[in-house]
């Protein structure tokens, strides 16, 4: 869905950039994670790719358009 370099908004933490997409083993299962860098506080957030819709992650421009409605 997203690729490295995309600007996205994570409602709980703010806007940031996808820096990497990593595969991690969690509870014996391989899962894909988006690694998002948030400049405020220099925070790194790992978001399970299968939870993007649940967590309401969206492109930065989509978020701005939605807020203006």
Residue pairs with C-beta under 8 A, 6 or more apart in sequence:
1 49
1 52
2 8
2 18
2 21
2 34
2 52
2 57
2 59
3 18
3 21
4 18
4 19
4 20
4 21
5 17
5 18
6 17
6 18
6 59
7 15
7 16
7 17
7 59
7 60
7 61
8 15
8 16
8 17
8 18
8 36
8 57
8 58
8 59
8 60
9 15
9 16
9 57
9 58
9 59
9 60
9 63
10 16
10 36
10 38
10 45
10 47
10 55
10 57
11 55
11 56
12 55
13 38
13 43
13 45
14 38
14 40
15 38
15 60
15 63
16 36
16 37
16 38
16 39
16 43
16 45
17 36
17 37
18 34
18 35
18 36
19 35
19 36
19 37
19 44
20 34
20 35
21 32
21 33
21 34
21 35
21 49
22 32
22 33
22 35
22 46
23 30
23 31
23 32
23 33
24 30
24 31
24 33
24 46
25 31
31 48
31 49
31 50
32 48
32 49
32 50
33 46
33 47
33 48
33 49
34 46
34 47
34 49
34 52
34 57
35 44
35 45
35 46
36 44
36 45
36 46
36 47
37 43
37 44
38 44
38 45
47 55
47 57
58 66
